[in-house]
Amino acid sequence: MFDLVNEGYDNVDLVGYHEHERPVRTRQEFRAAVTDRFTQRQATAIRSAYLGGFFEWPRDVDGTELAESMDVTRPTYHQHLRAAQRKVLEELFEPDR
C-alpha cells in the first residue's frame, strides 16, 4: 500500500505500520460471515438492489422503487441498504471485529 501512495505523491514518509495476519477464508465462509450479520430487512434490501440493477450505471431501478417493493419509505430502505453495505465492508476490511 505504501508503494502505491509513494509513487503517486511526492515527499511521502512512512512513520509507522501495523501488520495483521488474517485467517484465509473461503468464499462460502466469507458469505456466511456476512449474511449471518444481516437482519432480514437488510438482506432483502441489498439483494433486491443487486438483482434489480441498483448498482449498475445507469441504474436500472432507483431507491424509491426498491422501497416500494419492500413497503417502506425511501429513507428507511436506504437505511437498511447502507447498514447491509457497511456489514459487507466490515467483514472485508475488519474480519476480526
C-alpha positions as CSV (number, residue, x, y, z in Angstrom):
1,M,0.0,0.0,0.0
2,F,2.8,2.4,0.9
3,D,4.4,1.8,-2.5
4,L,1.2,2.9,-4.3
5,V,1.0,6.1,-2.2
6,N,4.7,6.8,-2.6
7,E,4.5,6.5,-6.4
8,G,1.5,8.9,-6.6
9,Y,2.7,11.6,-4.2
10,D,6.0,13.5,-3.6
11,N,7.6,13.7,-0.1
12,V,5.8,10.7,1.5
13,D,7.3,9.4,4.7
14,L,6.3,6.1,6.4
15,V,6.0,6.9,10.1
16,G,4.7,3.5,11.2
17,Y,2.8,0.5,10.1
18,H,0.8,-2.4,11.5
19,E,0.9,-5.9,10.3
20,H,-2.2,-8.1,10.9
21,E,-2.4,-11.7,9.9
22,R,-5.9,-12.8,9.0
23,P,-7.0,-16.3,8.6
24,V,-7.7,-17.3,5.0
25,R,-11.4,-17.7,4.4
26,T,-13.2,-19.5,1.6
27,R,-15.9,-17.7,-0.4
28,Q,-18.5,-19.7,1.4
29,E,-17.1,-18.7,4.8
30,F,-17.0,-15.1,3.8
31,R,-20.5,-15.2,2.5
32,A,-21.8,-16.9,5.7
33,A,-20.0,-14.4,7.9
34,V,-21.6,-11.5,6.0
35,T,-25.1,-12.9,5.7
36,D,-25.2,-14.1,9.3
37,R,-24.9,-10.4,10.3
38,F,-27.8,-9.1,8.2
39,T,-31.2,-8.6,9.5
40,Q,-34.0,-9.9,7.3
41,R,-34.7,-6.3,6.0
42,Q,-31.0,-5.7,5.3
43,A,-30.7,-8.9,3.4
44,T,-33.8,-8.1,1.4
45,A,-32.6,-4.5,0.7
46,I,-29.2,-5.5,-0.6
47,R,-30.4,-8.5,-2.5
48,S,-33.1,-6.5,-4.3
49,A,-30.7,-3.7,-5.0
50,Y,-28.2,-6.0,-6.6
51,L,-30.7,-8.1,-8.5
52,G,-32.7,-5.1,-9.6
53,G,-29.8,-3.3,-11.1
54,F,-29.4,-0.5,-8.5
55,F,-25.6,-0.8,-8.6
56,E,-25.5,-0.6,-12.5
57,W,-24.7,2.6,-14.3
58,P,-27.0,4.0,-15.3
59,R,-29.2,2.4,-12.6
60,D,-31.9,0.1,-13.8
61,V,-34.0,0.8,-10.7
62,D,-33.9,3.6,-8.1
63,G,-34.3,3.7,-4.3
64,T,-37.9,4.8,-4.5
65,E,-38.9,1.7,-6.5
66,L,-37.0,-0.6,-4.2
67,A,-38.5,1.0,-1.1
68,E,-42.0,0.5,-2.6
69,S,-41.2,-3.2,-3.3
70,M,-40.4,-3.6,0.4
71,D,-43.4,-1.5,1.5
72,V,-41.2,1.0,3.4
73,T,-40.3,4.6,2.9
74,R,-37.3,5.6,0.8
75,P,-35.2,6.8,3.7
76,T,-36.0,3.5,5.6
77,Y,-35.0,1.5,2.6
78,H,-31.7,3.4,2.3
79,Q,-31.0,2.9,6.0
80,H,-31.4,-0.9,5.6
81,L,-29.2,-0.8,2.4
82,R,-26.4,1.2,4.0
83,A,-26.4,-1.0,7.1
84,A,-26.0,-4.1,4.9
85,Q,-23.3,-2.4,2.8
86,R,-21.4,-1.4,6.0
87,K,-21.5,-5.0,7.3
88,V,-20.1,-6.3,4.0
89,L,-17.3,-3.8,4.2
90,E,-16.6,-4.5,7.8
91,E,-16.2,-8.2,7.0
92,L,-13.9,-7.4,4.1
93,F,-11.7,-4.9,6.0
94,E,-12.2,-5.8,9.6
95,P,-12.9,-9.6,9.8
96,D,-11.9,-9.8,13.5
97,R,-14.4,-7.3,14.5
